[in-house]
Amino acid sequence: METITSSRLGTALIENGYLTQEKLNEALSEQKRTGRMLGQVLIDSRDITEEQMSRSIAAQQNLPFIDLLKYDVTPEIVRLLTEAQVRRFRAIVLEDRTDTYLVGLVDPSDLRAQDELSSLLGRPIYASVITNDQFKKTMDRVFHKENQLDQYANEVKQDLERDRGIVDLNQMSHSIDAIEAPVIKLLQTVFEEAVKMRASDIHIEPEENKLEVRFRIDGELHHQFDADITIAPALMVRLKLLAGLDIAEKRLPMDGRISVKTGTERVDIRMSTIPTQFGESVVMRLLIQSQGLLDLNKIGMSPELLAKFNRLIKLPHGIVLVTGPTGCGKTTTLYGALEKLNRRNVKILTCEDPVEYRIPGIRQVQVNEKIELTFSRVLRSFLRQDPDIMMVGEIRDLETAQIAARAAMTGHMVLSTLHTNDAVTAPGRLLDMGVPGYMIASTLLGVLSQRLLRLLCTYCSEPYNPTPKELEWVKHFHGTDLTQAEFRQNKGCPRCNEIGFNDRIGVFELLEMTAPLYEAIHKGDPLNFARVAREMMGKDTIENQAMNLAFCGKTTIVEAMTVVSSVEF
């Protein structure tokens, strides 16, 4: 919020009686550790108020402080600047003094901003200090909020064109609130639309002559709108500031987190950037906290499979794995399992990358590779924390797998995920990592494999006659009797955003370890293990579940075929 040096601000706060030297030293240490601005550290820790900080800055720079709550703001005077300019410079024109203008500034030390304001107004300005919170409230009263994506994008583009395409990074870096500039209003609207359309991811991708925004809805990307490429730098700067990333670094991939509130929804966002030939591309994963965790009873498991899975996870010790490709809901299933196991007399620890949902009563640890806080290191520490149940976000390497196996051998229940295409190949994957067969045989209880299928919109789906190729695929799984089939296809309507699908459901297969399977894996023979396992599972596979959903008209044949890789089409 302030750009005067930390030492000068600290001195001013102490001289005004707002802060003690001890509190200042604590805040300076926190500033050094996090890289955040001193004023924000002090406000967040409630050592000072925003008004006290602004008054101290005013006194330090020999400027008047104006309390906007007691000031008669004239909307016509304020509107001498456009809303885009007002929010960009965080400045309010308060009074016409014939030869000069009295202007309230959140950051009076930004002399470049004052020069630009003087040029825009055509007169010298007389600076005063206002608080950021009062500035925002005043702007909301004076300017009416708009909600059109194109209008906001154009506002940002025009503002940048006035500055000859130069984005003032320093000025923008001082603004951390979500309504301080047209670019932020654009982002807010993107977030609101994504939540409304049930998007799981937002993709913001620069091309040579445009900036494309796409949403992933029910597992599939959909184009939303194109914006002028000139607004890309401003969007990237703002997103990086919100995520706490280095705005000067454009050459390396980066990851961060953002929490926003759209309407009544609180959304946690995982943000990832990569450098591409036309600029930085951004993907944001949306986690809507109000949706909470999914109940295992509602994710698509059959009653029989659910009963088996519940029995496995309630055993006193061993390993239960959930497998499948990225984005198939493995972590959601594990969270559902933890919800069932979470009791006051049970100690549960999780090691995740990242922690997606916070669960009361469970101790959750975020992996951080930058400081060498790896899965294996966290797991070793877990064993000294007297846990009953441990959840490992993903088994990625031999060390993590061996520690998880040893934990299971010493009386702990371990839940984790593994990247394999089906349940029967999971033990072979552990063998490939280097885990001894005897260790797998003595700890592994079962493997759940899953995929996600899009469900047809019940308002617009229509009957469908399969092609000969599709019929061949259907008969492979269901047999030749198709008299009861109700094949349907997607059409699209306003209720499903013209997509034809609405929501997704899981399809699952569960492999429970038995004596023949233990013997095969103990010998280190994954091929024989897979053969025996497939014989035991019979038709209780993901492929057959997907086919059954298509057969009864809940999804399309093409969608069922998409999630099945074992049968070539």
MARMARZA-416590 format. One record per residue (C-alpha): residue number from 1; x, y, z. Coordinates in steps of 0.001 Angstrom, whole numbers, plus 500000, padded with zeros to 6 digits. Layout:
REM MARMARZA-416590
   pos       c1       c2       c3
   NUM        X        Y        Z
...
END
This chain:
REM MARMARZA-416590
   pos       c1       c2       c3
     1   500000   500000   500000
     2   502825   502389   500804
     3   505940   503013   498756
     4   507918   505022   501316
     5   510640   502880   502844
     6   509786   500497   505640
     7   512124   502268   508055
     8   510503   505669   507409
     9   506986   504257   507748
    10   507912   502420   510951
    11   509421   505573   512409
    12   506316   507588   511538
    13   504013   505010   513143
    14   506068   504983   516339
    15   506258   508802   516473
    16   502462   509023   516146
    17   502006   506535   518990
    18   500383   503886   516803
    19   503081   501226   517172
    20   505750   500006   519575
    21   509314   499212   518578
    22   508761   495572   519552
    23   505773   495213   517210
    24   507706   496951   514438
    25   510596   494508   514792
    26   508194   491551   514585
    27   506558   493015   511471
    28   509934   493682   509823
    29   510908   490048   510390
    30   507622   488896   508839
    31   508165   491275   505912
    32   511642   489852   505325
    33   510302   486283   505468
    34   507296   486768   503141
    35   508328   489692   500933
    36   505026   491470   501638
    37   504833   495197   502257
    38   505297   496387   505827
    39   502018   498276   506006
    40   500017   495265   504851
    41   501802   493028   507374
    42   500919   495406   510205
    43   497289   495744   509082
    44   496810   491994   508632
    45   498221   491354   512106
    46   495894   494090   513473
    47   498775   495995   515035
    48   497561   499145   513253
    49   494489   500209   511309
    50   494533   501320   507694
    51   493610   504836   508796
    52   496549   504988   511226
    53   498908   503950   508438
    54   497489   506557   506043
    55   497676   509271   508690
    56   501320   508370   509355
    57   502141   508501   505643
    58   500435   511902   505430
    59   502400   513220   508388
    60   505651   511801   507009
    61   505139   513574   503679
    62   503616   516756   505167
    63   500297   516257   503385
    64   496722   516551   504667
    65   494780   513406   505535
    66   491159   513398   504362
    67   488500   511195   505933
    68   486168   510450   503009
    69   483437   509302   505393
    70   483154   512912   506583
    71   483902   514589   503253
    72   481173   515786   500888
    73   482289   514072   497689
    74   480861   515615   494503
    75   480286   512910   491825
    76   480611   515428   488975
    77   484062   516450   490204
    78   485151   512836   490676
    79   484071   512036   487114
    80   486588   514459   485669
    81   488584   511244   485424
    82   487167   508089   483855
    83   486445   505146   486109
    84   489357   503260   484521
    85   491719   506129   485345
    86   490382   506556   488864
    87   490771   502903   489720
    88   494120   502614   487974
    89   495709   505526   489841
    90   493611   505051   492999
    91   492944   508777   492989
    92   489789   510842   493562
    93   489374   514440   492384
    94   487822   516049   495451
    95   487741   519788   494755
    96   488101   522292   491907
    97   490296   525113   493241
    98   490289   527146   490018
    99   494026   526867   489364
   100   494529   523410   490863
   101   492611   520304   491835
   102   492585   518740   495297
   103   493126   515036   494707
   104   492912   512249   497281
   105   495569   509571   496743
   106   495939   506151   498318
   107   499649   506261   497468
   108   500872   509884   497536
   109   504525   508866   497093
   110   503952   507726   493489
   111   505162   510900   491790
   112   504787   509437   488313
   113   501087   508895   488937
   114   500733   512502   490105
   115   502426   513775   486920
   116   500081   511694   484758
   117   497033   512885   486705
   118   498117   516500   486292
   119   498500   515924   482560
   120   495072   514277   482283
   121   493350   517048   484267
   122   495233   519872   482546
   123   496180   521534   485840
   124   498566   521016   488749
   125   497173   518849   491529
   126   497370   519313   495273
   127   497816   515870   496834
   128   496130   514583   499966
   129   496051   511128   501552
   130   493023   508801   501728
   131   492624   505189   502861
   132   492247   502384   500381
   133   489065   501081   502010
   134   487351   504487   501884
   135   488523   504924   498301
   136   486820   501677   497250
   137   483564   502507   499027
   138   483478   505954   497471
   139   484080   504539   494002
   140   481254   502059   494443
   141   478924   504948   495270
   142   480040   507209   492449
   143   480409   504689   489615
   144   477874   502081   488628
   145   479381   498587   488256
   146   479037   496982   484849
   147   479171   493276   484020
   148   479915   493026   480311
   149   483154   491201   479423
   150   483693   493105   476186
   151   483234   496486   477880
   152   485829   495710   480539
   153   488293   494319   478035
   154   487898   497414   475861
   155   488309   499698   478886
   156   491636   498059   479729
   157   492738   498213   476079
   158   491878   501928   475777
   159   493631   502755   479033
   160   496780   500978   477852
   161   496613   502701   474468
   162   496574   506077   476207
   163   499841   505064   477857
   164   501318   503865   474529
   165   501087   500222   475538
   166   503186   500615   478712
   167   501783   498868   481791
   168   502789   500664   484994
   169   503829   497602   487019
   170   504793   499593   490092
   171   501446   501329   490282
   172   499544   498097   489680
   173   501597   496278   492282
   174   500282   498625   494942
   175   496700   497570   494242
   176   495763   494221   495721
   177   491992   494472   495915
   178   489674   492861   493423
   179   487841   495963   492173
   180   490565   498532   491707
   181   490897   498588   487914
   182   489053   497561   484749
   183   491352   494588   484391
   184   490197   493362   487789
   185   486567   493806   486859
   186   487251   491728   483772
   187   488816   488980   485881
   188   485971   489121   488384
   189   483459   488610   485618
   190   485470   485712   484197
   191   485468   484075   487650
   192   481735   484670   488090
   193   480932   483166   484695
   194   483182   480176   485391
   195   481386   479463   488674
   196   477979   479911   487043
   197   478885   477479   484247
   198   480402   474912   486688
   199   483845   475224   485103
   200   486680   473333   486753
   201   489452   475275   484980
   202   489973   478650   483309
   203   492507   478835   480456
   204   493844   482263   479434
   205   496018   481769   476361
   206   497836   484395   474274
   207   498016   483989   470517
   208   499664   486219   467927
   209   496756   488638   467516
   210   494331   487790   470315
   211   493916   486537   473861
   212   491675   483479   474088
   213   489740   482519   477212
   214   488407   478962   477540
   215   486596   477101   480322
   216   486858   473379   481038
   217   483343   472170   481812
   218   482703   468532   482689
   219   486160   467619   481445
   220   485983   469340   478039
   221   487344   472749   476967
   222   484878   475343   475617
   223   485746   478687   474001
   224   484312   481681   475874
   225   485618   484864   474250
   226   488589   486540   472585
   227   490105   489789   473839
   228   492648   492147   472352
   229   496179   490843   472889
   230   497263   494224   474269
   231   495477   493556   477567
   232   497478   490352   478190
   233   500352   492014   480138
   234   497921   493795   482479
   235   495985   490579   483106
   236   499178   488647   483828
   237   500482   491277   486233
   238   497234   491339   488157
   239   496941   487560   488349
   240   500536   487244   489544
   241   499976   489870   492217
   242   496846   488117   493423
   243   498712   484791   493510
   244   501776   486245   495236
   245   504110   485572   492297
   246   507043   487566   490926
   247   505645   489949   488295
   248   509094   490482   486795
   249   509692   486790   486035
   250   508326   485838   482628
   251   510780   483138   481556
   252   509942   480345   483999
   253   506773   478386   484876
   254   505247   479439   488192
   255   502522   478202   490532
   256   500418   480103   493040
   257   497068   480286   494815
   258   494282   482858   494840
   259   491155   483110   496989
   260   488279   485137   495570
   261   484674   485750   496463
   262   482091   485926   493684
   263   478646   486706   494984
   264   478134   484364   497903
   265   480687   481826   496663
   266   484231   481558   497963
   267   486524   480076   495344
   268   490062   478830   495940
   269   492105   478946   492752
   270   495294   477057   491898
   271   497140   479028   489245
   272   499861   477782   486907
   273   501773   479807   484307
   274   504069   478744   481467
   275   506000   480906   478978
   276   504865   480437   475360
   277   505945   482054   472091
   278   503307   484814   472318
   279   503431   485386   476086
   280   502550   483637   479313
   281   499699   481134   479282
   282   497658   480673   482465
   283   495524   477824   483745
   284   493475   478260   486912
   285   491854   475297   488714
   286   488695   476354   490585
   287   487745   474810   493925
   288   484379   476066   495184
   289   484485   475730   498959
   290   480707   475853   499487
   291   480294   472645   497505
   292   482206   470801   500209
   293   483299   467201   499867
   294   481394   464658   497815
   295   479756   461818   499682
   296   481039   458422   498527
   297   477407   457367   498196
   298   476871   459973   495472
   299   479876   459629   493182
   300   478593   456705   491100
   301   479765   453565   492902
   302   477380   450636   492830
   303   476109   449562   496281
   304   478111   446335   496073
   305   481377   448060   495126
   306   480845   450789   497741
   307   480355   448182   500467
   308   483625   446477   499487
   309   485531   449778   499379
   310   484169   450858   502775
   311   485240   447546   504260
   312   488772   447930   502904
   313   489349   451483   504171
   314   488065   450566   507643
   315   490637   447814   508127
   316   493219   448631   510844
   317   496289   448625   508587
   318   497391   448203   504982
   319   497438   450220   501747
   320   494448   451122   499587
   321   495255   452763   496254
   322   493062   454853   493938
   323   494279   454951   490330
   324   493423   456640   487084
   325   494589   459478   484790
   326   494907   463115   485816
   327   491557   464793   486440
   328   489516   461622   486978
   329   488548   462441   490572
   330   491043   460316   492534
   331   491622   462981   495190
   332   487874   463569   495508
   333   487373   459858   496227
   334   490121   459903   498868
   335   488576   462952   500529
   336   485254   461108   500612
   337   486979   458159   502275
   338   488585   460452   504866
   339   485189   461973   505661
   340   483896   458492   506516
   341   486947   457703   508663
   342   487189   461068   510418
   343   486312   460607   514093
   344   487540   462262   517273
   345   489269   459091   518463
   346   491234   458688   515208
   347   494378   460630   514251
   348   494467   461317   510515
   349   497376   462990   508710
   350   497498   463922   505025
   351   500410   464826   502766
   352   499160   466633   499652
   353   500309   468691   496684
   354   498330   470856   496918
   355   495835   470780   499820
   356   492576   471244   497916
   357   489970   471138   500687
   358   490429   471829   504379
   359   488835   469150   506552
   360   488218   469955   510252
   361   489798   467392   512562
   362   492419   466271   510041
   363   496014   467534   510023
   364   496944   468388   506438
   365   500447   469140   505163
   366   501269   470880   501872
   367   504278   469518   499997
   368   506807   472187   499008
   369   509587   470969   496728
   370   511356   474361   496841
   371   512290   473848   500486
   372   512715   470080   500063
   373   509470   469319   501922
   374   508804   466244   499790
   375   506277   463437   500135
   376   508937   461099   501498
   377   510231   463621   504022
   378   506740   464413   505295
   379   505887   460710   505543
   380   508964   460025   507666
   381   507832   462761   510032
   382   504289   461381   510068
   383   505520   458135   511621
   384   506641   460127   514672
   385   503237   461820   514997
   386   501357   458716   516234
   387   498795   458568   513385
   388   496115   455945   512807
   389   495485   456827   509160
   390   497721   458531   506616
   391   496723   459877   503222
   392   499469   460433   500644
   393   498396   462619   497725
   394   500389   460574   495238
   395   503036   457837   495268
   396   505547   459191   492771
   397   508821   457452   493542
   398   510443   454457   495208
   399   511247   456229   498473
   400   507659   457379   499012
   401   506316   453928   498104
   402   508674   452160   500511
   403   507897   454491   503412
   404   504153   454050   502777
   405   504605   450255   502729
   406   506618   450288   505963
   407   503960   452449   507592
   408   501324   449887   506591
   409   503486   447053   507933
   410   503781   448808   511308
   411   500054   449123   511913
   412   498886   452163   509939
   413   496204   452518   507291
   414   497616   454295   504216
   415   495449   455775   501447
   416   497074   457068   498279
   417   496806   457558   494520
   418   498853   456110   491681
   419   498913   456940   487970
   420   497929   453751   486122
   421   495260   453064   483515
   422   493448   450364   485474
   423   493435   448512   488768
   424   495240   445363   487657
   425   498401   447194   486537
   426   498880   449125   489811
   427   500928   446436   491626
   428   503104   446090   488509
   429   503726   449846   488624
   430   504965   449504   492197
   431   507262   446691   491081
   432   508602   448947   488310
   433   509400   451579   490927
   434   511530   449037   492754
   435   509229   448047   495632
   436   509947   444378   496488
   437   507142   441946   495678
   438   507011   440630   499251
   439   506443   444174   500541
   440   503551   444754   498124
   441   502023   441370   498960
   442   502171   442016   502707
   443   500646   445516   502624
   444   498374   446085   499596
   445   494684   445528   500398
   446   493034   446692   497201
   447   493097   449035   494225
   448   490200   451222   493078
   449   490417   452523   489502
   450   488108   455211   488176
   451   487150   457534   485318
   452   484623   460348   484910
   453   481842   460225   482312
   454   479740   463172   481162
   455   476003   462714   481661
   456   473514   463762   478997
   457   471334   466794   479668
   458   467914   465404   480579
   459   466139   468336   478881
   460   467545   468108   475369
   461   469027   464657   474718
   462   467416   462789   471824
   463   467216   459175   470541
   464   470172   457959   468509
   465   470880   455127   466060
   466   474476   453876   466481
   467   476812   453495   463525
   468   477958   449977   462556
   469   481320   450586   464223
   470   479613   451723   467437
   471   477303   448698   467383
   472   480347   446456   467086
   473   481841   448080   470163
   474   478580   447827   472116
   475   478176   444121   471334
   476   481732   443435   472472
   477   480690   444375   476002
   478   476953   443853   476147
   479   476288   440966   473783
   480   474070   440846   470733
   481   470720   441412   472474
   482   470081   445140   472100
   483   466279   445077   472379
   484   466318   446975   475687
   485   468843   449586   474550
   486   467930   453280   474784
   487   470804   454965   472969
   488   470711   458768   473012
   489   472872   461650   471815
   490   473576   465193   472998
   491   471864   468158   471335
   492   472305   471319   473444
   493   469954   473781   475109
   494   470162   476885   477350
   495   470006   474732   480503
   496   473262   472973   479577
   497   474890   476028   477924
   498   474298   474431   474499
   499   476754   471636   475330
   500   474309   468726   475591
   501   475928   467376   478755
   502   475283   468402   482337
   503   477439   467049   485186
   504   479633   463948   485383
   505   479529   460604   487153
   506   482265   458194   488150
   507   482758   454708   486750
   508   484816   452362   488896
   509   486453   448966   489224
   510   487803   447517   492456
   511   490474   444855   492726
   512   490588   443177   496121
   513   493774   441298   496893
   514   493347   437529   497390
   515   495703   434596   498061
   516   496369   433842   494351
   517   497078   437530   493713
   518   499370   437795   496745
   519   501293   434768   495493
   520   501684   436182   491960
   521   502908   439581   493102
   522   505172   438044   495773
   523   506995   436258   492950
   524   507441   439565   491145
   525   505466   438440   488089
   526   503220   441366   487001
   527   502023   439670   483789
   528   500730   436609   485619
   529   499262   438877   488300
   530   497344   440885   485677
   531   496016   437714   484014
   532   494745   436267   487312
   533   493311   439638   488371
   534   491328   440102   485129
   535   489886   436612   485441
   536   488758   437368   488978
   537   487179   440732   488073
   538   485189   439333   485140
   539   482744   441995   483959
   540   483088   444234   487017
   541   485228   446672   485029
   542   485190   450337   484071
   543   484492   449387   480443
   544   481319   447523   481323
   545   480094   450277   483639
   546   480618   452860   480899
   547   478789   450656   478407
   548   475846   450195   480764
   549   475468   453971   481093
   550   475408   454344   477307
   551   473017   451385   476973
   552   470419   453008   479220
   553   470743   456463   477624
   554   472519   458312   480439
   555   475510   459110   478252
   556   476489   458702   474610
   557   478315   455762   473076
   558   481115   458086   471972
   559   481507   459410   475533
   560   481661   455868   476925
   561   484279   454962   474324
   562   486347   458036   475183
   563   487146   456893   478715
   564   487974   453306   477739
   565   491407   452601   476321
   566   491613   448810   476415
   567   489461   448230   473309
   568   490592   449757   470032
   569   487914   451507   467969
END
